[in-house]
């Protein structure tokens, strides 16, 4: 049943996304989870405590967050599944944890901005999806940033929640989303969250590990269907470059995307005025990316995403038959 729910959630979200009217009316599961994270941060993360105490409190906060989120999802799933066609309602809820449609729209907006408004518009559009300083980016930098965001968020925002929906049903998907949101809110190395967010950052690395590898394989497979993309280059880039990335997971989809498209992604970037001297993914590829490359990346993304939907559909059918 969990595999079927994951497949149906993907199929629903790829078509409907998350309606803006619903967001304005009721918010989004991520915003609800975010409120609990903010509460735990204010309550348990005291600046007067020693770092080891703040680290322990961060572990407690993560456990509370994941347990509460999963427990609520478990109760909802148990209430809905006995109802006729209740699994469809569960799948509809599961679809809110995915971002296939919105991710593509945000990345395409960067290409449109570059084409219609030039570099200033491109910088503004890309600032909505990346954390680096947009003022430091030229047209190639804006284009590379959009493609990197597409690759990484394909893993974190689509493949990973779908994977955990398939493993643990709605509770598994919600627990993953809670952990991933905690990492984005408190898992960074700021003075306030260096110690308190340690558990969130490490746990997010762990739960994203299987999905990042699966995402890379999907990009390799998807490259077979996109003119000019190379599955061989994607495979070579994964094995050569993925392990060099500062993240144990982000390098896999980024390297696959870079190799498939013949680009050099990542590399030195500026965050908050600080230079992060990261290695390139797709070493030897072109750095002069353009809006046309963003659109090529989107075609590759959709090919890989449709393969993901097909994979889960086949697994759901196999689970039903056997």
C-alpha positions in Angstrom: 0.0 0.0 0.0 2.9 2.4 0.8 4.3 1.9 -2.7 0.9 2.6 -4.3 0.5 5.7 -2.2 4.0 7.0 -3.3 3.1 6.4 -6.9 -0.3 8.1 -6.7 1.2 11.0 -4.8 3.7 11.5 -7.6 1.0 11.2 -10.2 -1.3 13.7 -8.5 1.4 16.3 -7.7 2.9 16.3 -11.2 -0.5 17.3 -12.5 -1.9 19.6 -9.8 1.1 20.8 -7.8 0.0 22.7 -4.7 -2.7 25.2 -5.5 -1.9 28.8 -4.6 -5.4 29.3 -3.3 -5.0 26.4 -0.9 -1.7 27.8 0.3 -3.2 31.2 1.0 -6.1 29.6 2.8 -4.4 26.9 4.9 -0.6 27.2 4.4 1.5 24.2 3.6 2.8 21.2 5.6 6.3 22.7 5.5 5.0 26.0 7.1 3.2 24.0 9.8 6.4 22.0 10.5 8.4 25.2 10.4 6.3 26.7 13.2 7.1 23.7 15.4 10.8 24.0 14.6 10.7 27.7 15.5 9.0 26.9 18.8 11.6 24.2 19.7 14.4 26.6 18.7 13.1 29.4 20.9 12.4 27.0 23.8 15.5 24.8 23.8 18.3 26.7 22.1 19.6 29.1 24.8 22.6 31.2 24.1 23.7 31.0 27.7 24.1 27.2 27.5 27.4 25.5 26.7 27.8 24.0 23.2 27.5 20.4 24.4 24.3 21.2 26.2 22.9 23.0 23.1 23.9 19.9 21.0 22.0 17.6 23.3 19.0 20.0 23.2 19.2 19.9 19.4 19.0 16.1 19.5 15.9 16.3 21.7 14.3 18.9 19.4 14.9 16.7 16.4 13.4 13.7 18.1 10.3 15.6 19.3 9.9 17.1 15.8 10.1 13.9 13.9 8.0 11.9 16.5 5.2 14.5 16.6 5.1 14.9 12.8 5.1 11.1 12.2 2.6 10.4 14.9 0.1 12.9 13.5 0.6 11.5 10.0 0.2 7.9 11.3 -3.1 8.9 13.0 -4.5 10.5 9.8 -3.4 7.5 7.7 -4.9 5.0 10.0 -8.2 6.9 10.0 -8.4 7.2 6.2 -7.2 3.8 4.9 -10.3 1.8 6.2 -12.6 4.2 4.3 -13.5 3.2 0.7 -10.9 4.8 -1.6 -9.3 6.2 1.5 -5.9 5.4 0.0 -6.6 8.1 -2.6 -7.1 10.7 0.2 -3.8 9.6 1.7 -2.1 9.9 -1.6 -3.5 13.4 -2.0 -2.0 14.3 1.3 1.3 12.7 0.3 1.4 14.8 -2.8 1.8 17.9 -0.7 5.2 16.6 0.4 6.5 16.7 -3.3 7.5 19.6 -5.5 7.7 18.4 -9.1 5.6 21.1 -10.6 6.7 24.1 -8.5 10.4 23.2 -8.8 10.2 23.2 -12.6 8.2 26.5 -12.5 10.8 28.3 -10.3 13.7 27.1 -12.4 12.0 28.0 -15.7 11.3 31.4 -14.3 15.1 32.0 -14.1 15.5 31.2 -17.8 12.5 33.4 -18.7 13.9 36.2 -16.7 17.3 36.0 -18.4 15.7 35.9 -21.8 13.2 38.7 -21.2 14.9 41.0 -18.6 18.6 40.2 -18.9 21.0 39.8 -16.0 19.3 41.9 -13.4 16.0 40.0 -13.8 17.9 36.7 -13.8 19.6 37.6 -10.6 16.3 38.5 -9.0 14.7 35.2 -10.1 17.6 33.0 -9.1 17.7 34.6 -5.6 14.3 33.0 -5.0 15.8 29.4 -5.2 19.5 29.7 -4.1 21.2 31.0 -1.0 24.3 32.5 -2.7 24.8 36.2 -3.3 23.1 37.0 -6.6 25.1 40.2 -7.1 28.3 38.2 -7.6 26.8 36.2 -10.5 27.1 36.9 -14.2 24.8 35.3 -16.7 26.7 32.0 -16.7 26.7 32.0 -12.9 22.9 32.6 -12.7 22.4 29.8 -15.2 24.6 27.4 -13.3 23.0 28.3 -10.0 19.5 27.5 -11.4 20.7 24.1 -12.8 22.4 23.2 -9.6 19.3 24.0 -7.6 17.2 21.9 -10.0 19.5 18.9 -9.5 19.8 19.2 -5.8 16.1 19.9 -5.2 15.1 17.0 -7.5 16.7 14.8 -4.9 15.6 16.6 -1.7 12.2 17.8 -2.8 11.0 14.9 -5.0 13.0 11.6 -5.0 13.6 11.6 -1.2 10.1 12.2 0.0 8.7 9.8 -2.6 11.3 7.2 -1.4 10.2 7.6 2.2 6.6 7.6 1.3 7.2 4.2 -0.3 9.1 2.9 2.7 6.9 4.2 5.5 3.7 5.5 4.0 2.4 9.0 5.0 4.3 8.8 8.3 7.5 8.1 6.6 7.1 10.9 4.1 6.1 13.4 6.8 9.0 12.4 9.0 11.4 12.9 6.2 9.9 16.3 5.4 10.2 17.3 9.0 13.9 16.4 9.1 14.6 18.1 5.8 12.9 21.3 6.9 14.8 21.2 10.2 18.1 21.1 8.3 17.1 24.0 6.1 16.1 26.1 9.2 18.6 25.2 11.9 21.1 22.9 10.2 23.5 25.7 9.0 26.7 26.8 10.7 25.6 30.1 12.1 26.7 31.0 15.7 23.2 30.3 16.9 22.8 26.9 15.2 26.4 25.5 15.0 25.7 23.3 18.0 21.9 23.2 18.3 21.5 22.3 14.6 24.2 19.6 14.5 21.8 16.7 14.9 19.4 18.1 12.2 22.2 18.5 9.7 23.7 15.0 10.3 20.3 13.3 10.3 19.3 15.0 7.0 22.6 13.8 5.5 21.6 10.3 6.5 18.0 10.2 5.3 19.0 11.8 2.0 21.7 9.3 1.2 19.6 6.7 -0.7 17.6 9.2 -2.6 20.7 11.2 -3.8 22.1 8.0 -5.4 18.8 7.1 -6.9 18.5 10.6 -8.3 21.9 10.4 -10.0 20.9 7.1 -11.6 17.6 8.6 -12.8 19.5 11.5 -14.4 21.9 9.0 -16.1 18.9 7.0 -17.4 17.0 10.2 -18.4 20.0 11.4 -20.5 19.2 8.6 -23.0 16.1 10.4 -24.0 17.4 14.0 -24.4 19.1 15.1 -27.5 22.7 16.2 -26.8 22.7 14.7 -23.3 25.2 12.0 -22.5 24.6 9.2 -20.1 28.2 8.1 -20.3 29.5 11.6 -19.4 27.0 11.7 -16.5 28.2 8.3 -15.2 31.8 9.3 -15.5 31.2 12.6 -13.7 29.4 10.9 -10.8 32.3 8.6 -10.1 35.0 11.3 -10.6 33.4 14.3 -8.9 30.5 13.4 -6.6 32.7 12.5 -3.7 34.5 15.8 -3.9 31.4 17.9 -3.0 31.2 19.4 0.5 27.9 17.6 0.9 27.8 13.8 1.1 24.6 13.9 -1.1 24.3 17.0 -3.2 27.4 16.0 -5.4 25.6 13.0 -6.8 22.7 14.7 -8.7 24.8 17.8 -9.4 27.6 15.7 -10.9 25.2 13.6 -12.9 23.5 16.7 -14.3 26.8 18.4 -15.1 28.2 15.4 -16.9 25.0 14.7 -18.9 24.8 18.3 -20.1 28.6 18.8 -20.6 28.7 21.6 -18.0 30.9 22.5 -15.0 28.6 23.1 -12.0 29.3 24.1 -8.4 32.9 25.4 -8.0 33.7 28.6 -6.0 30.6 30.4 -4.8 29.9 33.4 -2.5 27.4 33.0 0.4 26.8 36.0 2.7 30.0 37.6 1.5 32.1 34.6 2.2 33.8 32.6 -0.6 33.1 28.8 -0.5 36.0 27.4 -2.6 34.2 24.2 -3.7 35.4 21.9 -6.5 33.6 21.7 -9.8 31.1 19.0 -10.7 31.6 17.9 -14.3 35.2 18.9 -14.3 36.3 19.9 -17.8 32.8 20.9 -18.9 31.6 24.3 -20.0 31.3 27.0 -17.4 29.6 29.4 -19.8 26.1 28.2 -19.2 23.1 30.1 -20.6 19.3 30.2 -20.4 19.3 27.5 -23.1 21.2 25.2 -20.8 18.6 25.8 -18.1 15.9 24.7 -20.5 18.0 21.6 -21.5 18.4 20.8 -17.8 14.6 21.1 -17.4 14.0 18.6 -20.2 16.5 16.2 -18.6 14.8 16.7 -15.2 11.3 15.9 -16.7 12.7 12.8 -18.4 14.3 11.6 -15.1 11.2 12.5 -13.1 8.9 10.6 -15.5 11.2 7.6 -15.1 10.8 7.9 -11.3 7.0 7.9 -11.6 7.2 4.9 -13.9 9.5 3.1 -11.6 7.2 3.5 -8.6 4.3 2.5 -10.7 6.0 -0.7 -11.7 7.0 -1.4 -8.1 3.4 -0.7 -6.9 2.1 -3.1 -9.5 4.6 -5.8 -8.5 3.7 -5.4 -4.9 0.0 -5.8 -5.7 0.6 -8.9 -7.8 3.1 -10.7 -5.6 
